[in-house]
Amino acid sequence: MKSILGFNIELNVDCMLPLLNDFRETGDWLYAFRWLTPRHLSRVAANRGALTQQAEAIAVAHTALSPLMSGNKEEDTLISTAEYRIRFDRIAR
């Protein structure tokens, strides 16, 4: 997790199941981490003092692409790993 997001966090089983399922299907950790709750990710980053400009950009991109956000359309949650990375990079810049 540290090599992908920049920090480690402890996760419960409810959070880990969809994350590990996505990783098993795709083999892409960044894509699998979309199942982390955006508010949890932002809170942990802020508590650890990791909310730099880059960490904030990652949190914004993560929130925009998260399938857990009610405002996201279903077709946005069914994108491929390559399309996810393209969108993530575009938003995080």
NORKAUR-V167744 format. One line per field, one symbol per residue. burial: b if it has 9 or more other C-alpha atoms within 8 Angstrom, else e. Layout:
# NORKAUR-V167744
burial = ???
This chain:
# NORKAUR-V167744
burial = eeeeeebeeeeeeebbebbbbbbeebebeebbebbbbbeebbebbbeeebbeeebbbbbbbbbebbbeeeebeeebbeeebeebbeebbebbe
